[in-house]
Amino acid sequence: MYKKMMTAVLALTMVAVTACSSGAKEEPAKEAAAPLAMQNGKYEPAVQMSYLRAWNDDTKFKNGETAQSNVHTKWAKERLGIELTTPWAVSVTNDAFYTKLRLSLSANEELPDIVSIRGDYNLVRELIESGKFADAGALFDKYASDTWKQASESAPEEWYPYMYEGQRYGIPIFDYADPVMFIREDWLKKLGLEEPKTIDELVAVMDAFTNQDPDGNGKKDTYGLTVGMKNALNTWMTESGWIFGMYNTMPGQWNEAEDGTLQYGSVQPGVKEGLATMKDWLSKGYLPKEAGVYDEIKAAELFTAGKAGIIVGPHWMPNWPIDDVKKNVDGATYKAIALPTGPTGESHHHGSGASNGVVLINKDMANPEVFFTYQNYLFDNFANPEVGSEFEHGFAQGYDYDIVDGKVVGEAEVKDGVSPLKYTITYDGARIPNLMMDTLAELATGKEPETPFEKNTSIANKPEVFAAAQVVVAHKDDAIKNKFTGAPTDTMKMKKDALDKLEKDTFSKIIYGQVGIEEFDAFVTKWKSMGGDDITAEVNEWFKTVN
């Protein structure tokens, strides 16, 4: 497997050389800055590094700290001699961060040294194609530590989306988060129901959750399942891609067919069945009528408010946000279960890949090695810490851990506990793909944590997370991964926006009953004639170079 992936990287490198030699725009060489002085592992004097990143609403501060000044920025300066600065800190809510960054780009404002983004892939492409960022892959090859490089070698395909004119402009932020189903366990018990294992059993449970007053308030105000369709069907939380997975396909991505070619999932016959299913469920009240305008967070609020019995999303959701249902509803309990099987006895979900975001490096950053000093230290010391190291128990005592009467306690038991990892440039410090999932799954079996990473993972996560991870690992072979992870093809650049709008509008109208299910066939024909066939050919040409 490793050999196959390295072959893919070499193939991409050959494509890169061809692109560079056939007219790719070249920037004039910039004179290299003088190397910075380091003493005892830190820069003396301290150096500045500016950055921009999105801030989630669940990121909390304590002791009067802010996004600009906190325990993390203090650590970076004291430990590494790096003074972190951010020109502005804006939430992702209502796309505020992305909108402001787009305005900065269109106004040709000076951008910081580092920009790290989760979500909004189109914005990432706009930034890459702006000409303002460096060949991050070359810098990675030169400056990244062995630990970080080894993590990257386990998932080389994560670099493909950030290729442009033969260069790797973005460094993937490694992560892992396949979806799992969470269900109100107390509602099942109250109504005398078993965990649903098939689509028919699921329908029976959703019907009961919708019509048998599981919250006991005498009103018909509950839903079987909450989904958010504003941004996509196949999204990161409150998603519905698994519904189509029961019919052996996955919309919104490129799937490998039996003949080895790539096919766009949204135009496959199974999607027609999935849309018919969602239309039926919506008409019966199993889904909220507002699902079409709900984003992921808004849809999740139905579950946390005790108004929806089922939600699908990443294994970590018990840490945030779904455990709030216990605070909001007396006696509420929930558990992770496997996604139900469809008519053919199969169950599939979208494979999340091994990354969740990207880092871009400003081409005018005088000393890009400063960023690697920062991130190398986190990979070498935090990603899998050693006994006796500064990160043995967590990032910062009094924040994400404390020691009480000689016992280490996690963030949840710390007074005003917060996670400084959420302040880092890459959102979670540093993660090695699959290490977290494998560890959580082992802990779920009752394994006693031994290493610092295992102990910290055990303390930092709620028990429901362990169980969810165990389900994910047990069903990892059911994932349908997006096989096209390259840069947009020529036809995509011209026609993808129009095709995406056609798809979103058609699917919404079908689900809401505004048009008949036969409209799907008309959509497929239109999609192909509007450029879909050309894109399919281009995607398969790309696939030959990496497969």
N, C-alpha and C positions, 0 to 999 in steps of 0.2 A: 504493500500500500504506500509506504513512504517513497519507494522508488518511483512509483507511478506519479505521485504528487510532484516529486522533484523533476520528473520528465516534463510535467505540465509547466513548471516554472521555466525550465530551459526553453520550452517551445515558445512561451511568451517572450522570453528574452530575445529569441531569434526574430519574432514579430517586431519587437521594439527596435532592434537594430535596423530592420528593413524600413520601419516608419521613419526613423531618424534620418536615414540616408536618402529618403525620397521626398524631402521637402518640408519636414516638420520644422516649425518656427524655432530658431535658435536665439537665445538671449546672449548679449555680449558678456564675456567672462567678467566676473566681479572679483576684484582683488581680495584675497583672503585676509580676514582680520588676524591680528596677532593673537596667538594662543593666550588664554587667560591663566593666571598663576593660581595654583592650588596648594594649600598647606594643610596637612592633617585631614585630607579628604574634603576640604571646603575652599571656596574661592576667597582669596584675600587680596584686595578688599572685596566686599560683597558685590555681586553683579545683579542687574535688574533683568527680569524676564516678564514681558507682558503677555496676557492671554485673554481669550474670550471663551466662554462655555455657557450652556443653558443651565438654568437653575430650576429644579422641580419644587413644587409647593410643599413636598414633604421634607425638604431640607431645613432643619432647625438649627438655631444658634443659641448659645448660652453665655453668661458672663459679659453681656454687652457686646459680644463679637458680631461681626458682619461678614459678608462675602469678601470684602476687601481686606479685612484684618481679623484673623482668627488663629486658633491653635495650629492649624495647618500652615498658614503663611509664616507664623513664628517659627515653627519647626524647620521649614525650608531655609529660612535665613540663618538660624542657629546651627543646624546640622550641615547644610551644604553651601552656605554663603550665597544663596539665591534669594533675591528680594522679588517676590511675586506681586505683580500689579495687574488690575483689570480695569479697563476704562469705564465699564458699566456692567451691572448685574441685573438681568431681566429674566422673569419667569417664562417657562414654556407655555403657560396657560394662554389659551386663545391665540397660540402661535406668536406671542408678543416678541420673543427672542428672535425668531426667524425673520419676522417682519422688520425689526430694527436692524438686523445684520444685512438684510437685503437693501435697505435704505442706505446704509453706510457704503455698501458696495456700489450701488448705482450713483451715489454722490462722489465716488472716487475718494472717499475718506481714507486716511492712513489706517491700516489694519494692524493689530498687535502681532507679536512674534509668533504666537501659537493660537490656532482656532480649533477647538474640538467640538464635534457635533454628534448628537444622537437624533435620529429621525430626519425627515425632510431631505431625502436623497437628491432631489432636484436642486436644492440650495447648495449641496456639496458639489454637484457638477458645475454650477454657476461659479462657485469660488475657484474650483480647479481650472476652469477655462478662462478665468479672468486674467491669467498671467501673473498673478501676484504671489504665487506660492512656489516653493522649491521642489526639486525631485527628492521627495522624502525617502524613497527607497534607497537611493545612493547614500544618503546621510545615515539611514538605518544600518546599511551594510558596513559603514565606516565606524560608527560610534556605539551601536547597540551592544549590550552585554551578552555573554553566552546564554545566560538564563532566558533573557528576552528572545534571543534568536531561536532557541530551542522551542519556546512556546509558539513562535511564528511558524517554525518548520512543521508543526503538527497540523497546521491549517493554512497552507500557502494560497488556497483559492480565495481566502478572505481579502487578499490584495487586489484581486481582479477588478472590482468595481471602481477602483481609484486609478486605473491605468488611463493615461492620456498621452497621445503622441509618443508612445513607446516608453513612457516613464511612469513610475509609481509615485503619484503625488500625495497619497494619503496613507497613514499608518493605521491599520485596523486596531480598534480597542477590543481586546479579547473578552469573551463572555460566553454564557451558555444558558438557554432558557426555552426549551420546548414546552408546549402547552399541556395542561392537565385539567381535568374537570373537578371542580369543588361543588359539593352539594350540602344543603342543610340537613345534617344528620338528625337533629331534633324534630324536624318536620316529617322525615321518613318514619321515625318512631311513633309520632303522634297519630299519623294516618295509617299506620300498620303496613308500610311499604318496604320492599327490599331495594337494595341498590340496583339501578338499571344497568343491565349488561348488553342489551340489544336495543335497536331503535324502537321496537314495539314496546318494550318495557319502559324506555325513556318517555315515550308519548304518554303512557299511562301515568307515570310519575308527574310529568308536567301538567297533565290535565287535573290531577289531584291538587297539585300546588296552586293551580289557578282557580279552581272551582270549589274546593272543599275547605276554605277558610283556615289555612294552616296557622295563621298568626292569631286566630281566635278573637278577632275584633268585631265579628259580625258583619263585615263588609267584604265586597268582592274587589279587593285592591291589591292582589298579589299576582305575581307572574311566575311561570315555570322556569323561564330562562331569561337572563339579561344579556343583550348583545349591543355593541355600538358600531354602527355602520357608516358614520359620517366620513371617516377617513379611508376605510377599506373593510372588506369582509374578512380578509386574511391579515389580521393586525396583531399587535403585541399584547393586548389584554381585552377581555370581553369580546373575543373573536368568534367568528363563525366558519372559518375555513374547514374545521373538522366535520361540519355537516356535509360538505362536498366530499370530504375524505371518506365518508361512509359509502360514497358512490365511486370510489377509486380514482379520484382526480383532485386537483388543488387549483383554484382560480388565482389569477393575479401573478402567476409565476410560470417559469418554463420547466416542464417536467420531461423526464426521459421516457420515451415510448419503448415498446417491446423490440422494435427494430433498431434501437440505438440512436434514433434521431430525437431532437428536442421538439416538443409541441407546446403551444401556449395553452395553459390549463383552462382559461376562461371560455375557450371555444370547443371544449370537449363535451361529448354527450352526457357525461356524469353531472356536469354543471346544470344542465337543464333539469335533471332530477332533483338536484340540491335546491335550485330556485323554487321548484314546485313544492318542495318540502317546507321551505321557509315561508312561502306564501300561505300554505295551509296552517302552519303554526301561528303566523301573525293573525290570520283571520279568526282563529279560535281563541285568541287572547293569551297564548302561551308566551309571546314576546311583547314587549312594550310597543305601543303604536309609535312612540317617539324615537324608536331605534334608529331610524334613518338620519336623525339630526343629533343623536348622541355621539360624543366622542368616547374614547376608552374610559376616561376618568368619570364622566357623567354617568355612563352606563353602569360602572362599578358601584356608584352610590346607591343604586336600587338594591344591590346585595347588602351593602353595609347598613342600609336603613331598615333591613329586614323585610323588603318588599319583593325580592326575587329569590327563588330557591336554588338556582344553579348558575354558575359563572365559570367560564373557561379562560385560562391564561397561564402565565409562568408559575413555576413551582414556588417562587419566592413570595407570591401574593399574601400568604399569611403574615409575613412581616409588614407588608403594606400593600393594599389598603384593607383587605377583607376581614382582618381580625377585629376591626372596629364594630362589626356586627355584634360582638360579645358585649361591647360597651353600650351599644344602642338598644339591644334587645335582651331582656333578662332570660337566662337559660339557653341562649342560642349556642349551638355547636355546629360544626361543619367538618367535612373530611374530604380528602382527595381520593378520587376513584379513576379507574381507566375509562377512556372515552368509549362509548358504546359502539358496537359493531353494526354495520348496515345490512341491507338485504342479502348480500352475498357472504355475510359472516366476517367481513373485513372492517378494520378501523384504521384510519390514517389521519395524520395531522401534518401541518407544515413544519419542516425542519428549520430551526432558527439559525443554523450555522454557528460558528464559533466566535462571532464578533458582534458588537453592539455599539457602533459609533466609529468615528475616525478622527485622527489628528492631522492637521495641516500645518506646515511650517512656512512662515513668511520668507520669500526669497531674499528679502533685505535684512533678515536677522543677521547681525554681525557675527555672532558666535552660536550657531545652532547646536554645538556640542553641549551647551548649557542645559537644553531640554533633555538630552540623553543622560547627562549626569543625574538629573532629577528622576527620570523614569527608570534608569538602570538601577538606582539605589532602591526604588520600591520593588522592582522585580527580584533583585538579589537578596533583599532583606525582609520585605513584607509579604510577598506572594506566598512564600512557604517558609516562615521564620524558624530559626533554630532556638533551642533551649538557651536561655540566658541572654538572648538578643533584646534590643530595645522594643521590638514588636512582639515579644513572646506572648503577651496577653491581649494585645490589641494596638490601636494607634496611639491613644493618649489616655493616661489614667485620669479618672474623673469625668471622662467624656463617654467613650464607648466601653470602658471597663473600670473596675475599681477593685481594691483588695480590702475586704471587710473581715476582721477577725481571722486573718490568715487565709481567707477563701477568696478566689477570684470570682467576681460577679460580672455579668454582662450589662450592656447598655440599658436593658429594660429595668434593671435593678439599681442603676445609678441615679442619684437625685438629678432630675432634669437631664437625663442621659441623651446624648446626641451622637451621631456618627461623623467624625471628621473625614472619613473616606469620601463622603458626599461633597466635600469641599475641594477634592483633588482635581487636577486638570483632566484626568481621564475618568472621572466620576466615581470610580471604585478602587482607586489606588493602582493595583496591578493584579491581574488574574491570569492563571494558567488554564487554558481550555480543558474542561472535563475534570480537573482536580477537585473543584467544588462539588460537582454532581456525584462523582464517585465516592467522595468522602461522605456527603449527606446520605447517600444510599446505604453505605456501610453502617453509618450511625443508626439508621432506621432499623437495622437488624438487631440492634442491641450491643453492637461492638463498643467496647470501652475506648474512649478517645485517648490516644497516647502522645502523638506529636503536638507541638504548639498549634499547628494549623487545625488539627482535628479538635483540640480542646476549644480553640477560639470559635470554630464553626459550630460546635455543640452549644456554646454559651450564647452566641450571637443570633441563633435562629430558633424560632418557635417549633415545638414538636411536629406541628402540622406540615412544616417545610420538609422535615426529614421524610415523612410519609409520602409527600408529593414527589420528592426527588426519586424515591424508590419506584414509584409508579412510572415516572418519566424514563428512568434507566431501563426498567423492565420492558418498556414498549418503544425503545429507541429505534428499533428496526421498522416500526410502523410510520416513521417520518418520511414525508415526501419533500425532498430538498429542492430548492430552486437551483437548477443546473446552469442557468445563465447568470454569471456574476461579473461579466465584463462591462466595459464602458458602453454607452449607448451606441448602437449602429447608426449608419448614415440616415437610414429611413426613420429610425426611432427619433432622431433629433428633429426631423421635419414633421412627423405625423403622430408620434406617441401621445401627445397631449390630446389631440382630437379623438384618437382611438380610446384613450382612457375615459374621456367624457362620454363617448358613445356607450361604452361598457357600463359605467356607473349609472347613467340615466336609464338605460334599458333594464338593468338588473333591479334597480329601485322600483321602476314601474311594474315589473313582473311581481316582485315581492308584495307590493302594495295593491295588487289587483287592478291597476289602471290599464293594463294590457294583458292579453292572454298569454299563456305559456308558449304558444306557437311563435310569439315574437322573438323568442330565443333563436330560432332557425333563421329568421330574417337578419338578426344581429350578426350571426356567424358569417352569413354571406356578405353583409356590408363590411364587417371587420376585415375580411380577406381582401375585398376589392379596394378598400381605402388605404391599403399599404401593409396589411397583416401578412399577406403571402410573401411580400418582399422582405419584411422583417424576419419572418420565419427562415427564409433562405440565408439571410445574413447571420442570424443567430447560429444556425447549423454550420456555417463556414467557420465561425469563431470556435464552435465546439470541437471541430476537427483539430484545431491548433492546440487544444489543452487536454484532449482526451487520448 
